[in-house]
Amino acid sequence: ANAQTGVVTHTVKIDLPEVHSQNPASSILLTAQDAYQQQNYTRALLLANQAIMNQGGASAYLLRSMVHTKNGNITEAENDLKEAKKLSDPRTHWEMLLAEGQYLENAGRFTEAEERYRRMMALQPGDHRARLLLADLYRRSGNVDHALEEYQAIIQARPHRWRGLSGRIQSVICYAQQLEKAIAILEDVNSRNTSYNDVMLELVALYTQQAQKHVKGLEQASRAITVLRQSGVESRIFYRLIGEFYYAAYQLAHKSGQLPPITWPQHAITSLAELSRANETAWRDYLTRDEDANREEILQTRILNARTWAWI
């Protein structure tokens, strides 16, 4: 009979537990872990097999179970979990919960996986790995409110972790339009270390997106742009975001028939015609800095769309 398989849905990469120095297969297991972390599951499986044959014990079975989970071989993953449990090594308790959680998550048994990750958190308080697994589980199962709460808890405890989480937070935003919460998370990170220019760039993008609905986002984006300019940021992304800012301002002005009442980032704008010209200047500044930009698309969708002959 064919083995039952499951689909692996971008399970989060986390640091694996340290191999006990007294494990007879410790060197093989370390090499197997390295292959696993590099997503070379064919090599990881071969090495895990070797570790089992060299008396690697529960750790070897648990690692092989995780490799099977990654490959979608749910039945094999479950069998290895059973073998590891028979050996009942108390040193692998956290490891066991990790392997079980990964197996259950990829088998679609989210409630049981959540319980395993929470037990991992209780076993090692302050270790962000289990909370990260839990946050990603919530994200993938569509529980966006809880996902953002867990991501925020991780960032509050470890501000440097934001770089690895920003993509996940963006995916939650796309899924449920949770702009306010995402902005709050990034503002929290930035308040702890204002040198994080990349955080500010993320905020400009989110504020500008928010500006499509109300002027508050535009004011916040303008302030963030000013801070970045004062910090000497000159990246292509920054100049593109300035263009998006002015285009969003133009759209808002065109829709309402009046200029947004905000503090502009560089010089005051007093008319719709000035705003249109500022938008075009911003996009042309960006195009001179990005050789890979789609010039024709930007000309049509960002420059000409914001240029009405009646205003200029």
N, C-alpha and C positions, 0 to 999 in steps of 0.2 A: 504494500500500500504506500501511496505517496505520503511523505511527511507533511504535516500541517505547516503552513507558512504564514508569516505576517509581514506587513509592510512597515519598514522602519521610516519614521517621519522625522528626520533631522534631529535625532536624539542629541541632547547637548553634550559637548565634549567637556569632561571635568578631569581633574587630576585623580589618578587611581591610588588606592591605599598602598603604603609602603610594604614591600615584601619582607617578611620576617627573616632576619639573617640566619636563623637556624633551619630554615626550610631547605631540605636536601636539593631542591631544584631552583634555588633562589636566583642564580645567574640566568637560567633559561627563562624563568618567569619575568625577570626584569626586561629581558630582550623581547619577550612576548608582549609585555605591557607597552613597550616603546612602539612596536609594530601596530598595536591596537590604537594607540594615540595618533599615529600617523595614518590611520584608516587603511592600513595594509592588512586587511582581514584574512587574506589567503595565508600570508606569512604568520600572522598571529595565531591562526588555527593550527598550523603545523607545529609551531613552538609550544602552544598549549598542550597539544597531543604529547609532545616530548616531555613536557613538565609532568604530565600525569604518569607517564611511564617511568619517570625518574623520582617517583614518590613525592610529587609536589603537593599532594594532599588537597584539602578543601579549596585553597587559593587557586590551584590549577583548574579544578572543576568550575569554580565560579568565573574565572576569566574566560574559559572556553564557553560557558553558558552565555556570557555577554557577547562573545564573538558570534555565536549562533543567533543571538537576538538581532545583532546588527545585520546579519545575512538573511534575516527573515525566517530562520529555521526554528519555529516556535517549539515544536515537539522535542528536538534535540536540546534546546535551551532548558526546557523543563526537566528533561532526564538528567542533565548535569546538575541542576539545582538539587534534585533528589539525592544524587550521589554525594554532593557536598554536605547535605544535611546528615547523611549516615555517619560521616566522619566527625560531626559535631565538635568542631574546633572553636572554642570561645574567642580566640584571637581574630576570627573572621566574621564576627557578628555584624559589624558595620558593612563589611564587604558583601555579606549574604543579603542584607537588606537592599544594597545597591543593585546587585544582580537580579534580585526578585522584582524590585521596582521597575527596572528596565524591561524585564520580561513581561510583566503585567501591563505596563504602559503600551508596549508594542503589540500585545495581544488584545488591546482595546479595553482592558479592565482598569479604567481610570481611577475608580474609587479605591480599589485595593492598592494600586500604585501610589496614590496619595497617602494612604495609611503607612506604607513602607517608608516614604520620604520623610514623613513627620516623625517616625520612630528614629530615623537617622539623625534628624535635627535634635531630638531629645538625647540621643546617645553622645553626640558631640556638639554641645551648645557653642554657638559662635563660629562654627564651621559653615562657610557660605555655600559649600557644594550641594548639600541636600536642599537648601532653600532655592538654589538655582534650578535644580531638577524639578522642584515643585512648581516654581514660577513658569517654567517651560511647559510643564504638564498642563497647567491652567490655560496657558496661551493656546496650545494646540487643541485643547478640548473646548475652546470658545468661551472660557470663563475669564473674560478680559478684566473685570474689576479686581478679582483676586490676583490675576497675573501682575497687574500694575502695582498692587499693594506689595507683593513679594519682591518685585524688582526694586521698588523704592526702598524697602527694608535693607536689601543688599547694598544699594548705593549709599544709604545713610551710614551703614556700618563700614563700608569700604568704598570711599568715593572714587578710587582709581579704577573700580570695576565698570564704570559707566561706558568705557570704550567698547567693551565686549557686549554690552547690553543695548546699545543705542539702536542697532538693527532690529532686535526683538521688539523694543518699545515702538519703533516705527511700524512694524507689522501689526501690532495691536491697534495702533492708531488707524491704519488702513482698514482693519477689520471692523472696528466699532466707532471710529471717529471720536476717540477719547482724547481730544486735543488738550483740554484743560488739565487733565491729570498728567499727561506727558510733559506739558510745559512746567507744571509744578515740580515734577521729578528733576528735570534738567536745571530749573532755577535753584533747586536745593543743592544740586551738585556744584553749580557755579558759585553759590554763596559760600561754599566751603573752600573753594580755591579759584579765585578769579583769573588765574593764569590759564585756565582751560579755554583757550580760544576756540577749540573745536566744539566745545559745549555751546559757546556763544553762536557759532555758525549754525548749529542745530536749532538753537532758539530762534534765530532770524528766520529760518525756513518755516518753523512752526508758527511763529507770530504772523508771518506773511500769509500763511494758509488760513489762519484765524481771521485775518483782515478781510477775507472775502465776505464775512458776515457782519463784522462791526469794526469801528475805527480803533478800538482799544488795541487790537493786535498790531495795527499800523504804527501807533505811537510807541509800543514796546519794541517793535522791529527797528524803528528809527533810532531809539536809544542804544540798542545792541550794536547797530552798525557804527554809531559814533564811538562806542567803546572799542570796537575792533579796529577802527581806523586809527584811534589814538594809540593802540597797541602795536601799530605798524604792520598789520596783516595785509598781505598783497597777493593772496592766492587766487587762482582762477575761480574757485568755488565762491570766494568772497565777492568777486566782481559780478558773478552770475546772480548771486543773491541780492545784490544792490539793484540789478536790473529787474528782478522779480518784485522787489519792494516797490519800485517806481511804477511798474506795470499794474500791480495790485492797487496802488494809490490812484492811478489813472482810471481803472475800472470802477472803483468806488466813487470817484468824482463824476464820472460819466453817468453813472446810475442815479446819483442823488442830485446832480446838477450844480454841485458846489464843491469847493476844495475841502478836503478833510482838515479839521481843526487840530493839527499836530505840529510839533516842533520838528522841522525837517533836518536830516542828518548833516547836510553840508551848508547850503545857503537857503534862505527863505524863498518860498514859492508863492506868488501872489495871483496867479491866473492859471486857467486850464491850459492855455497855450504854453506857458512856462513849464508846467508839469509834463506836457507832451514832449517838449524839447529835452527836459531832464531825463525822461525815460529813454529817448533815443540816444542821448549821450552816454547813459549808463550801459546800454546794450552794446554800443560801438566800442566803449572802453573794454568791455568783456571780450568782444570778438578779436580785438588786437592781442589779447593775452591767451586765447585758446585756439590753437590751430586745428584742433579736432572738432570744434563746434560745427553744428549744422547751420551754416550761415543763411542759406535760403529760408529754412524754417523759421529762424529767429527774425529775419527780415519781415516775413509775412505775418507771423503770429504775435510778435512782440513789438515790432517797430511800426509797420504800416497799420496794424490794428489800433494803434494808439496815436495815429496821426490823421486828424480830420481837417480837411482844407479850410473849413469854416473857422477853425481855431488858430490856424497858423498864418 
